[in-house]
Amino acid sequence: MVVTTMQLLLRSPLKPIRLLASRDCSSYVSRMRYLMRLKEDDDACRVALQSGTLMLFHKLAPLLRPTARGIYQLHKLQASDVKGILGKLGENEQLLNTSVLIGCSDSDVPQFSLDVGSLEQAAVEEMCGGVFIDLRKAFFLLKGPEAPLVAKGQALLRWHQTHAYCSATGQPTERNQAGSQRVCLQNGATYYPQMAPVVIVLVSDGRRCLLARQSTFPRGMYSALAGFCDMGETTEETLRREVAEEVGLEVESLQYSGSQHWPFPQSSFMVACHATVSPDRAEVNLNGAELEDARWFTLEEIEEALKRKTPPRSKKGEPTEFWVPPSYAIANKLILEWANHTKSHK
């Protein structure tokens, strides 16, 4: 019988997670109220854009700036700087109004993202002193909160690029200034950015954890099992079905771990869980449809893989050893949690 997430949480001896320190609550609430006003008031959002910071993208690739220490940072510009760049490259400064609101800094500075794919890439890079890098590669280069920030920016830009028309009438849709919605000009239907729910689960038999790989993965990389939720399914039902379909195992219990927005292949909402199966029924049986391989890994193998901060490579540049997703991926968090838990109970 599958134990539900709520049952496990009610049984858990862990204390509730404290999301914010009390002294930060008032500033957080005011910041969220400010963002809500910018989404609802087009004029206020236009004013905020003039004093806010912008992250530039070129055909959905974010602009990064190399530092003297050899690392990369997200390149943030002021609206006046972007206007100057647009003017020098012969682009109407009205392009600035296609920016989308993605958040607000701790110092209450609104943050926007803008795609300048209509401009010559090299020219923008030279003027900004940065380089546009594919998001998958950028994730390896960015630190701290910058990776999820750039992922959100790209996701919103992509959504607007693919939802310019109403699915019911075929007529153009019009966005609000913040980019938080689009409205059909003919029937008034309102569309909001969406994410596809995905369950990602690390399966354990008590001593080992199960990792798998698809043929599209980089060579040598194994990750937790994952699958999209079918219409009407709960998290528990999706998890149990995916494990049964992909590796032929029946889940006995599960526990919620966390969640993450994931921009690939477009926008997914990853719900991360741990699951256990009986060690007497732990023989993997691949269905051959999605996975190239799946196998059990010991604690020692996992600990060795977690030490590798970058994929191990051969002289030809190809990964040669077993490795796991990088730290920005929630799969890495699941694997690390399992390793720490298993080690503490040895």
N, C-alpha and C positions, 0 to 999 in steps of 0.2 A: 504494500500500500504506500502511495506517495504521501509524504507528510507535507502539508501546505506551507508556504512561506510564512503566513500569519501564525500558524501553530508553532513554528520554530522560533519566530520572534518572541512569542508569548512565553515560551519555555526558556529562552536564552537568558543566562545569568549576566550578560553584558549590560552595562548602563546605556541609556539613550545617548545618541551622538549629539553633542553640543555644537550647533551650527555656527553660532556667533557669540562672541563675548558680549556681556550686557552693555558695556560702554560703547559698543559699535552699533547697537540696534537702531538708535535714532538716526545715525548717518546712513545706515543701510536702507531704512524705510524711506527716508527722504530721497535717496538716490533712485529707488524703485518707483516712487511716485513721480519723480522728475522724468524718468524714462517713459512712464505711462502717458504723461502729458505730451511728450514729444511724438508719441505714436498717434495720439488723438487730435493734435493741433498742428496742422500743416505749417501755419505761419511760424509757430514757435520752433518747429523743427528746422525751418529754413534759417532762422536766426541762429540756432545752435550750430548749424553746419558751418557758419562763417567763423566761429571761434573754436570749433572742435578739431580733432585730429583725424587724418585719413590714412587708411592703408590702401595702397595701390595694388591692383592685380592686372595682369596682362593675359587675356584669354584664360582666366581663372588661376593663373600662376601668381603667387604672392611675391611682392618686392621685398627682398632681404638686403641688409647692409652688413658687409664684412667689417669686423672690428680689428683693432691692432693686435689682439690676442689670438687671432685666427679663428674666432667663432663668429656666428651670424646672429643678427638681431632683426626683429621685425622693424621695417623702416616706416616710421610714422611722420606724416607731413602736415603742415597747416594748410587751411583752405587757400590762403593767399599764395602760398608756394605752388599749389596745384594750379591755380589760375594762371600764374606766371608761366608754368610749363606748358599749359594748354595754348596760351597765347603765342609763345615762341615756336610751337610746332604747328601753328595754323589751325587749331581746333577751337570751336566755339566754347566759351567758358560755361555755357549752359549744360555741358556734359557733367559738370559738377553736381547738378541737381539729380542725376541718376544714382548718386550715392545712396547706400542703404545704412540705416542705423543699426549698429550691432551691440552697443553697450555704453557704459559710462565708467570712467576710471574712478579710483578711490578718492581722487581729488575733484570729482564731479565734472570732469571734462568729457563731453559726449564723443563717442568713437564711431566712425563711419568707414565703410569700404567702398571702393570705386574701381570698376574695371575699365582700363584704357586700351582695350584690345584693338581699337580702331587706329591707334597711333603706332608708329614704328617702334618696335621693342628696343632696339639698340639706342635709339635717340633718347627715349625716356630713361633708360638705365644710365646713360652718360650724364644726363642733367641731374639725376637724383643721386648719383654715386652709389647705386645698388645694382642688384641683379634679380631678374624674375626667375624663380625656381619652382619646378613642379611640386605640388603640395606633398606628395609622398616622400620626396627627397627633403623637402623643407622640414618635415616632422623630425627627421634625424638631426637637424641643425639647430632647431629652436629649443629654448629652455623654459622651464617654469610655465606660467600661464599664457605664454605667447602662442603655443601650439593650438590649444582649444579656441583662442580668440581668432586666429587666422582661419581655422576650420569653419567657425560660425560665419565669418565674413564671406568665405568662398561659397558656402552652402546657400546663403541668402542670394548672392549674386547669380548662382546657377539656377535657383528656383525662378527668379524673375526672367531669366533668359529663356526658360522653357515653358513659361505660363503667360505668354503675351496674349493668348486668345482663350475665350470661354469654351469649355468642353461641351456645353449644351447648345450654344448658338453659333459658335465659330467666329464670333465678332471679337474685336480687340477688347482687352481688359485694361483698366487704368489703375495705376498704383497710387497709394498715398505717398506723402513726401518721405516718411520714415521707411517706407518699403515693407511695412508689416502686414500689408494686405493688398489685394487687387480686386477691382469691381468690374463686372461686365457692364458695358455702356448700354446694352440693349435690354437685358432682363434684370439688372440690379444684383445678380448673384455675387456674393463676396467669397473670395478665395484667400486662404491663409497658408503660409509655408507649412509643409508637413514633413514628418520623418517616418520611416518605415520601422516598426518595432522588430527587434531581433533579440533572441535569447542566446547568450554565449555561456557555456557551462564547462567547468572542469570536473571531470568524472574521476573518482577515486575508489579503489577497492580496500582502502584502509592502510595499505603499505605503499602502493604505487599510484601514479596519476596517468590518465590516458590523454595523449596528444595525437593530433592528426595533421595531415597536410593535403592540400589540393595541388594539382599539377601546375597551377598558376602561381603558387608560392615561390619565393626565392629559394634556390637550392639549399637544402639542409634545414630549412625552418619548419618547425612544428608548432601548432597552436591548439587552443581549446576548441571544442566543437561549437558550432554556431549555426543558427537557422532562423529564417523569417517566420513570424507568427502568421498562421492562417487566420482568415476572417472568423471572428467569434471565439478564438481560443484564449485561454488564460495563459499566464506565464508558465504555470506548472504543466499544463497540457502540452504546450509547445516543447518544453524541455524534454518531457518524457517521450514524446513522439520523435523528436529529432535524434535522440540517443538510440532509440529502437531502430529507426530507419537507417541511420548512417553506420552504426557499429554493431547492431544486433544485441544490445544489452538492455536490461530492464532496470530502471532507476528505483531505488528503495526509499531514498529521502533526498531532500534538497534544502538549500539555505541561500537566501538572497545575500549578495555581497555589495553590489553598487551598480552604477549606470554611467554611461558615457555617450555623448554625441559622436558619431563616426561618419565622416564625410564621404566614405567610399561604399559602394560604387557611386552613390549620390548622397543621400542623407539618411542615415540609420540611427535609431535609438537603441543602443546596446544595453540590455538588462543582464547583468552578470550574476551567475549563481555557482555554487558548489553542489555536487550531487554524489551520492554513494551508490555502489552496486555491491551485491554479495560477492565475496572472494571465491565462492564456489561456483558462481555463474559469471565469470569474468573473461570468458573466451571471446575475442573480437571476431566478428563476422561482417566484413565490409560488403556493402551492397554494390559497390563498383560504379555507382552513378556519379557521385560527387567527389569522393575522396580517393587520392592516390595511395595513401597509406595511413594506418593508425596503429599505434602500439603503446604498451605500457612502459613507463619510465620510473626508475628508482629515484629515491631522494638524492643519492650521490650524483646521478646523471643530471638531475634538475639543478642542483647547487652549482655544478660545474658550468652548465649553460647560462645560469644567471650571472656568472662572473664575466661573461663576454659582453662588453658594452657595445661592441660593434660586431657585425657578422664576420666570422673567421674566413679568410680568403686564401686561395691558392695563388701560385705565381701568375696564373691567367686571370686572376681577379674574381674567381667564382668561389662562393662559400663551400667549404669542404667538410665542416663538422656540424653536428647537431646544435641548433641555436633556437632561441625563443623570440617572440615579438619584443620590440624595444619598450622602454619604460613608459612611453606615452600611451601605449595600447592597454586597454583594460584586461586583455588576456594576460599580460605580464603581471598585473596586480593579482589576478586569480592564482597564477602559478606561484608567485612569491608568498601569498597567504597560505597556500597549501604547504609549501616547503617549511615555512616558519611553524605552522601548526604541527606538522608531522615530526619535525625536529624536536619540538618541545615535549612531545608525547612518546619519544623513543625510550 
